[in-house]
Amino acid sequence: MQKLSSYVVASPIFSEDNAPLLVVLATRTGAVFELPLSIWQVLRLGAFEKLNAKTRTELSEAEILVPQAEDELAVVLSRNREAIRTNTHLNYVIQPTAHCQLGCGYCGQTHERRNLSTENETAILRDVRDRLDAGKFAELNLCWFGAEPLSGLVQMRSLTPQLRRIAEERNVEYRASIVTNGLAMSRKIGAELVNALGVVSITVSLDGTAMYHDRRRHTKSGKPTFNQILANLVALADTIGSDPVEIKVRCNVDRENSPDVVRLLQRLHDEGLHRAVQFYTAPIHSWGNDAHRRSLDPEDYARMELSWFVEMKRLGFSVPLVPKVQHVVCLAVQPQGALVDAHGTLFNCTEVSYVPSYGTPNRFAIGDVMSGERGTTRDVLGSFNDQVQSGAFGCSRCRMLPVCGGACPKEWIEGRVPCPSSKRNMAERLLLAAAFSRTDSATDPAEAA
């Protein structure tokens, strides 16, 4: 006996050659199907005997059809736990400094001119060794994070060759990424990042064109930053060329700058960055403060995001419409994953360090790099899947859980709802995906070249 899975999203109905169709996403597997409306109606009615054997097998393998007695939430969370248990990537985040040049109005951090001490650098190397040796890891994913990590470039230069040596000694692949405001990322430093420092992923924020960005992401003395950051991105793209380094541009969106997203896309396109960068937007969220109160209504954001996707497609950007299955939601649930800040304090979340509203000592701290982890603070966020299974959050009743993983354990625990926009616009995204695929297939190859 089978049933239609609870983890299925269907697009609105559309017509092709006078035949009504719709797109279906099985969030348990990430499989996407275009189905005739007649088959969808059979599925909704539970009349599975009307399906031919091939169709029924395909839908069962995609987990659109599942066993009648199956506890689907338990299966999803069991897979999450197994993926966490067998994860071969050690994710380790280093904040080499507590300093940042910018004074972003929505940032909840307090910045100071403090960088990692040599003692803490030594302790970090020992900590990474111990964590690698505690599991069967194939990859060390090192992320340089802020405050502004390039203000700690000296520490990055010191630690990188030693971290690479530790990975090499254990036959573990080393991959580094950086989340930077981009202001200090000159052509020379950009080249150093992707060469000597082994960085393969760079994320930079632009909150619109200069008119909006410079109101929000200015220096602490109030100076504009947009033109310099954009110039640095153009230089970086030129430096990288065809090397396999990803550049991500994030636009933090709220009610103030939402009208400027399209103009930012057009500016990036005019600078020739549409093929070089992965662009995405993100709602302003709480960072231990009330920044989330500036956010768009979630329904408005989801609706506007669809129009941004259309503009991205028109301008030649890649468009991430359909999310993949996400078994491991974030650093918080990874038993060996950790972040260390410039004070040497350890966390299992990237959103809590340098945030004064979390107290002194920080209530999310799980220890320090000199003496290691202590207590059970890691479990506050780390037990997220158990809390979902107990019904503590809306995730236990959401068909998007397999592809969002719960989004943000900290937000749920603090009483906010961090559901991604895809929860509200997934059906329309599927419709766009169908339309875009037809546009791509209709494009003349010579014209595309």
C-alpha positions as CSV (number, residue, x, y, z in Angstrom):
1,M,0.0,0.0,0.0
2,Q,1.2,3.5,-0.9
3,K,0.3,7.1,-0.3
4,L,1.1,10.4,-1.8
5,S,4.1,11.9,0.1
6,S,3.5,14.9,2.3
7,Y,6.8,16.2,0.9
8,V,5.6,17.2,-2.5
9,V,5.1,20.7,-4.1
10,A,3.2,21.2,-7.3
11,S,3.3,24.2,-9.6
12,P,0.2,26.0,-11.0
13,I,-1.2,24.3,-14.1
14,F,0.0,25.4,-17.5
15,S,-0.8,24.2,-21.0
16,E,1.5,23.0,-23.8
17,D,0.0,21.9,-27.1
18,N,-3.4,22.2,-25.4
19,A,-2.4,19.5,-22.9
20,P,-2.6,20.7,-19.2
21,L,0.6,20.0,-17.3
22,L,2.2,20.9,-14.0
23,V,5.7,20.5,-12.4
24,V,6.1,18.5,-9.2
25,L,9.0,18.6,-6.8
26,A,9.6,15.7,-4.4
27,T,11.5,17.5,-1.6
28,R,12.6,14.2,0.0
29,T,14.8,13.5,-3.0
30,G,15.0,16.8,-5.0
31,A,13.5,15.1,-8.0
32,V,11.5,17.3,-10.4
33,F,8.8,15.9,-12.8
34,E,6.5,17.4,-15.4
35,L,3.3,15.5,-15.1
36,P,0.0,15.6,-17.1
37,L,-2.8,17.0,-15.0
38,S,-4.6,13.6,-15.3
39,I,-1.8,11.8,-13.5
40,W,-1.6,14.5,-10.8
41,Q,-5.4,14.0,-10.2
42,V,-4.9,10.3,-9.9
43,L,-2.2,10.9,-7.3
44,R,-4.4,13.3,-5.4
45,L,-7.3,10.8,-5.3
46,G,-5.0,7.9,-4.3
47,A,-6.1,5.9,-7.3
48,F,-2.6,4.5,-7.9
49,E,-3.9,1.4,-9.6
50,K,-4.7,3.6,-12.6
51,L,-1.0,4.3,-13.1
52,N,1.0,2.1,-15.4
53,A,3.9,0.1,-13.9
54,K,6.7,2.4,-15.3
55,T,5.1,5.6,-14.0
56,R,4.4,4.1,-10.6
57,T,8.0,2.9,-10.4
58,E,9.4,6.3,-11.3
59,L,7.2,8.1,-8.8
60,S,8.1,5.6,-6.1
61,E,11.8,6.0,-6.7
62,A,11.4,9.7,-6.5
63,E,9.5,9.3,-3.3
64,I,6.4,11.0,-4.6
65,L,4.7,7.8,-3.7
66,V,5.8,6.3,-0.4
67,P,4.7,3.3,1.8
68,Q,1.3,3.9,3.4
69,A,2.5,3.3,7.0
70,E,5.7,5.2,6.8
71,D,6.4,8.0,9.3
72,E,7.8,10.4,6.8
73,L,9.2,12.9,9.3
74,A,11.1,10.2,11.1
75,V,12.6,9.1,7.8
76,V,13.7,12.6,6.9
77,L,15.2,13.2,10.2
78,S,16.9,9.8,10.3
79,R,18.5,10.6,7.0
80,N,19.7,14.0,8.4
81,R,21.2,12.3,11.4
82,E,22.9,9.7,9.2
83,A,24.4,12.4,6.9
84,I,25.7,14.2,10.0
85,R,27.2,11.0,11.4
86,T,28.9,10.1,8.1
87,N,29.9,13.6,7.1
88,T,33.4,13.6,5.6
89,H,33.9,17.4,5.6
90,L,35.2,19.1,8.7
91,N,33.8,22.7,8.6
92,Y,36.0,25.1,10.6
93,V,35.5,28.8,10.6
94,I,38.1,31.3,11.7
95,Q,37.6,34.9,12.5
96,P,41.1,36.2,12.4
97,T,40.1,39.7,13.7
98,A,37.3,41.4,15.6
99,H,37.8,44.6,13.4
100,C,35.7,45.8,10.5
101,Q,36.0,49.0,8.6
102,L,32.2,49.2,7.9
103,G,29.4,50.5,10.1
104,C,26.4,48.7,8.7
105,G,23.2,49.7,10.4
106,Y,21.8,46.2,10.7
107,C,25.0,44.6,12.0
108,G,24.7,43.3,15.6
109,Q,28.4,42.9,16.2
110,T,30.7,45.1,18.2
111,H,34.1,45.6,16.5
112,E,37.5,46.3,18.0
113,R,41.1,46.3,16.8
114,R,41.9,42.9,18.1
115,N,43.5,40.1,16.0
116,L,44.3,36.5,16.9
117,S,47.3,36.2,19.1
118,T,50.2,33.8,18.2
119,E,49.1,31.7,21.2
120,N,45.6,31.3,19.8
121,E,47.0,30.6,16.3
122,T,49.0,27.7,17.8
123,A,45.9,26.5,19.7
124,I,43.8,26.7,16.5
125,L,46.3,24.4,14.7
126,R,46.1,21.9,17.6
127,D,42.3,22.1,17.6
128,V,42.1,21.4,13.9
129,R,44.4,18.4,14.2
130,D,42.4,17.0,17.1
131,R,39.1,17.4,15.2
132,L,40.4,15.8,12.0
133,D,41.8,12.9,14.0
134,A,38.4,12.5,15.8
135,G,36.6,11.5,12.6
136,K,37.0,10.0,9.2
137,F,37.3,13.2,7.2
138,A,38.2,13.6,3.5
139,E,38.1,17.4,3.4
140,L,38.9,20.4,5.6
141,N,36.6,23.2,4.7
142,L,38.2,26.4,6.1
143,C,36.1,29.6,6.1
144,W,37.6,33.0,6.8
145,F,34.8,35.0,8.4
146,G,34.3,38.4,10.1
147,A,34.0,41.1,11.4
148,E,36.1,41.6,8.3
149,P,38.6,38.8,7.8
150,L,40.9,40.8,5.4
151,S,41.6,43.1,8.4
152,G,43.3,39.9,9.8
153,L,45.3,39.2,6.6
154,V,48.5,38.8,8.5
155,Q,46.9,35.9,10.5
156,M,45.5,34.4,7.4
157,R,49.0,34.4,5.8
158,S,50.4,32.8,8.9
159,L,47.8,30.1,9.4
160,T,47.1,29.0,5.8
161,P,50.4,27.1,5.0
162,Q,50.2,25.4,8.4
163,L,46.6,24.4,8.0
164,R,47.3,23.1,4.5
165,R,50.2,21.0,5.9
166,I,47.9,19.5,8.6
167,A,45.5,18.5,5.9
168,E,48.2,17.1,3.6
169,E,49.7,15.0,6.4
170,R,46.3,13.4,6.9
171,N,45.6,13.0,3.2
172,V,42.7,15.4,3.5
173,E,41.7,17.9,0.8
174,Y,42.0,21.5,1.8
175,R,39.4,24.0,0.6
176,A,39.2,27.6,1.8
177,S,36.4,30.2,1.4
178,I,36.0,33.8,2.6
179,V,33.1,36.0,3.4
180,T,34.3,39.6,3.0
181,N,32.9,43.1,2.6
182,G,35.3,43.4,-0.3
183,L,36.6,46.9,0.5
184,A,40.2,45.8,1.0
185,M,40.2,43.2,-1.7
186,S,42.4,45.0,-4.2
187,R,43.6,43.2,-7.4
188,K,46.8,42.2,-5.6
189,I,45.0,40.8,-2.5
190,G,42.4,39.1,-4.7
191,A,45.2,37.3,-6.5
192,E,46.8,36.3,-3.2
193,L,43.5,34.9,-2.0
194,V,43.0,32.5,-4.9
195,N,46.7,31.6,-5.3
196,A,48.8,31.7,-2.1
197,L,45.9,31.4,0.3
198,G,44.0,28.7,-1.7
199,V,40.6,30.4,-1.5
200,V,38.1,28.8,-3.9
201,S,34.9,30.6,-2.9
202,I,34.5,34.4,-2.2
203,T,31.3,36.0,-1.0
204,V,30.9,39.8,-1.1
205,S,27.8,41.9,-0.2
206,L,26.4,44.7,-2.3
207,D,23.1,46.1,-0.9
208,G,22.0,47.7,-4.2
209,T,23.7,50.4,-6.3
210,A,25.7,53.2,-4.8
211,M,22.6,55.3,-3.8
212,Y,21.3,52.5,-1.5
213,H,24.5,50.5,-0.7
214,D,26.4,53.6,0.6
215,R,23.6,54.5,3.0
216,R,23.9,51.1,4.6
217,R,27.4,49.7,4.1
218,H,29.5,52.8,4.6
219,T,32.7,53.0,6.6
220,K,32.5,53.7,10.3
221,S,33.4,57.3,9.4
222,G,30.5,57.5,6.9
223,K,32.5,57.2,3.7
224,P,30.9,55.4,0.6
225,T,32.2,52.0,-0.4
226,F,30.2,50.8,-3.4
227,N,32.4,52.0,-6.2
228,Q,35.6,50.5,-4.6
229,I,33.9,47.2,-3.8
230,L,32.5,46.9,-7.4
231,A,35.9,47.8,-8.9
232,N,37.5,45.1,-6.7
233,L,34.9,42.5,-7.9
234,V,35.6,43.4,-11.6
235,A,39.4,43.1,-11.0
236,L,38.8,39.8,-9.1
237,A,36.8,38.3,-12.0
238,D,39.5,39.4,-14.4
239,T,42.2,37.9,-12.2
240,I,40.5,34.5,-11.9
241,G,39.7,34.1,-15.5
242,S,38.7,30.5,-16.2
243,D,40.0,29.2,-12.8
244,P,37.5,27.2,-10.8
245,V,36.9,29.9,-8.2
246,E,33.3,30.9,-7.4
247,I,32.4,34.5,-6.6
248,K,29.1,35.1,-4.8
249,V,27.4,38.5,-4.6
250,R,24.8,38.7,-1.8
251,C,22.3,41.5,-1.6
252,N,20.8,42.0,1.9
253,V,17.3,43.1,1.3
254,D,14.8,45.0,3.4
255,R,12.0,47.5,2.8
256,E,14.4,50.4,2.0
257,N,16.5,48.9,-0.7
258,S,14.2,46.3,-2.3
259,P,13.4,48.6,-5.2
260,D,17.1,48.8,-6.1
261,V,17.7,45.0,-6.7
262,V,17.0,45.2,-10.4
263,R,19.2,48.2,-10.9
264,L,22.0,46.4,-9.1
265,L,21.6,43.4,-11.4
266,Q,21.7,45.7,-14.4
267,R,24.9,47.4,-13.1
268,L,26.6,44.0,-12.5
269,H,25.6,43.0,-16.0
270,D,27.0,46.3,-17.5
271,E,30.3,45.5,-15.7
272,G,30.4,42.1,-17.3
273,L,29.9,40.2,-14.1
274,H,26.7,38.3,-15.0
275,R,28.7,35.2,-16.1
276,A,31.3,35.6,-13.4
277,V,29.2,35.8,-10.2
278,Q,26.5,33.9,-8.5
279,F,24.0,36.5,-7.3
280,Y,21.5,36.0,-4.6
281,T,19.4,38.0,-2.2
282,A,18.7,37.4,1.5
283,P,16.3,39.1,3.9
284,I,17.8,41.2,6.6
285,H,17.6,39.2,9.8
286,S,18.2,39.6,13.5
287,W,21.9,39.5,14.5
288,G,21.2,39.8,18.3
289,N,19.3,43.0,17.5
290,D,16.1,44.2,16.0
291,A,17.3,44.4,12.4
292,H,14.6,41.9,11.3
293,R,12.0,44.6,12.0
294,R,13.2,46.3,8.8
295,S,12.5,43.3,6.7
296,L,9.9,43.0,4.0
297,D,6.8,41.0,4.8
298,P,7.8,37.4,3.9
299,E,5.0,37.2,1.4
300,D,6.1,40.4,-0.3
301,Y,9.7,39.3,-0.3
302,A,8.7,35.9,-1.9
303,R,6.7,37.7,-4.6
304,M,9.4,40.2,-5.4
305,E,12.0,37.5,-5.5
306,L,10.2,35.9,-8.5
307,S,10.6,39.1,-10.5
308,W,14.3,39.3,-9.6
309,F,14.7,35.7,-10.9
310,V,13.1,36.8,-14.2
311,E,15.5,39.7,-14.5
312,M,18.5,37.5,-13.6
313,K,17.5,35.1,-16.4
314,R,17.0,38.0,-18.9
315,L,20.5,39.4,-18.1
316,G,22.3,36.0,-18.2
317,F,22.9,35.3,-14.5
318,S,22.5,31.7,-13.3
319,V,19.2,31.4,-11.5
320,P,18.9,29.0,-8.5
321,L,15.3,28.1,-8.6
322,V,15.0,24.6,-7.2
323,P,16.8,23.9,-3.9
324,K,18.7,20.7,-3.3
325,V,18.1,18.3,-0.4
326,Q,19.9,19.6,2.6
327,H,20.6,16.9,5.2
328,V,23.1,19.0,7.2
329,V,21.5,22.3,7.9
330,C,24.5,24.3,9.1
331,L,27.6,24.3,11.4
332,A,25.4,24.0,14.5
333,V,24.5,20.4,14.0
334,Q,28.0,19.1,13.1
335,P,29.6,17.5,16.1
336,Q,33.2,18.5,15.1
337,G,32.3,21.8,13.3
338,A,33.4,24.9,15.1
339,L,34.0,28.7,14.8
340,V,36.8,30.4,16.7
341,D,36.8,34.2,17.1
342,A,39.7,36.6,17.6
343,H,39.5,36.2,21.3
344,G,39.9,32.4,21.0
345,T,36.3,31.7,21.9
346,L,34.7,28.6,20.3
347,F,31.1,28.6,18.9
348,N,29.0,26.3,16.7
349,C,27.2,29.1,15.0
350,T,28.4,32.0,12.8
351,E,25.8,34.5,14.0
352,V,26.7,34.9,17.6
353,S,30.3,36.0,18.1
354,Y,31.0,39.7,19.0
355,V,27.3,40.2,19.7
356,P,27.0,42.0,23.1
357,S,23.3,41.2,23.5
358,Y,24.3,37.5,24.1
359,G,26.1,38.5,27.3
360,T,29.5,38.2,28.9
361,P,30.5,35.5,28.7
362,N,28.5,34.8,25.5
363,R,25.7,32.4,26.2
364,F,26.3,30.6,22.9
365,A,30.0,30.0,23.6
366,I,30.9,26.3,23.7
367,G,34.5,26.7,25.1
368,D,37.7,28.3,24.1
369,V,40.5,27.2,21.7
370,M,43.1,27.1,24.5
371,S,41.3,24.6,26.8
372,G,38.7,23.1,24.4
373,E,34.9,22.6,24.6
374,R,33.1,22.4,27.9
375,G,29.6,21.9,29.2
376,T,26.6,21.1,27.0
377,T,26.2,24.5,25.3
378,R,26.8,22.8,21.9
379,D,23.6,20.9,22.4
380,V,21.5,24.1,22.5
381,L,21.8,24.3,18.8
382,G,23.3,20.9,18.0
383,S,20.2,19.0,19.1
384,F,18.0,20.8,16.5
385,N,16.9,17.6,14.7
386,D,15.7,16.1,18.0
387,Q,13.8,19.3,18.7
388,V,12.1,19.2,15.3
389,Q,11.1,15.6,15.9
390,S,9.5,16.6,19.2
391,G,7.4,19.1,17.4
392,A,9.1,22.1,18.9
393,F,9.1,24.1,15.7
394,G,6.9,24.4,12.6
395,C,9.5,22.4,10.6
396,S,7.9,19.1,11.8
397,R,4.8,19.9,9.7
398,C,6.5,21.5,6.6
399,R,6.8,19.9,3.2
400,M,10.0,22.0,2.6
401,L,12.0,20.5,5.5
402,P,14.1,18.2,3.4
403,V,15.4,21.0,1.2
404,C,15.8,23.7,3.8
405,G,16.9,21.6,6.7
406,G,15.1,23.9,9.1
407,A,17.0,27.0,7.8
408,C,18.4,28.4,11.1
409,P,18.3,26.6,14.5
410,K,19.3,29.8,16.3
411,E,16.4,31.8,14.9
412,W,13.9,29.1,15.9
413,I,15.3,28.9,19.4
414,E,15.1,32.7,19.7
415,G,11.4,32.6,18.8
416,R,11.6,33.9,15.2
417,V,10.5,32.0,12.0
418,P,13.5,31.8,9.6
419,C,11.6,29.9,6.8
420,P,13.2,30.6,3.4
421,S,11.3,32.3,0.6
422,S,11.0,29.0,-1.2
423,K,8.4,27.9,1.3
424,R,6.1,30.7,-0.1
425,N,7.1,30.7,-3.8
426,M,8.2,27.2,-4.6
427,A,5.2,26.5,-6.7
428,E,5.9,29.6,-8.9
429,R,9.6,28.7,-9.0
430,L,8.7,25.4,-10.5
431,L,6.6,27.1,-13.1
432,L,9.5,29.5,-13.9
433,A,11.9,26.5,-14.1
434,A,9.7,24.9,-16.8
435,A,9.5,28.2,-18.7
436,F,13.3,28.8,-18.5
437,S,14.0,25.3,-19.7
438,R,11.9,25.9,-22.8
439,T,13.6,29.2,-23.4
440,D,17.0,27.5,-23.2
441,S,16.1,24.8,-25.6
442,A,14.6,27.3,-28.0
443,T,17.8,29.4,-28.0
444,D,19.7,29.2,-31.3
445,P,23.1,27.6,-30.5
446,A,25.0,30.0,-32.8
447,E,23.2,33.0,-31.1
448,A,24.0,31.6,-27.6
449,A,27.7,31.3,-28.5
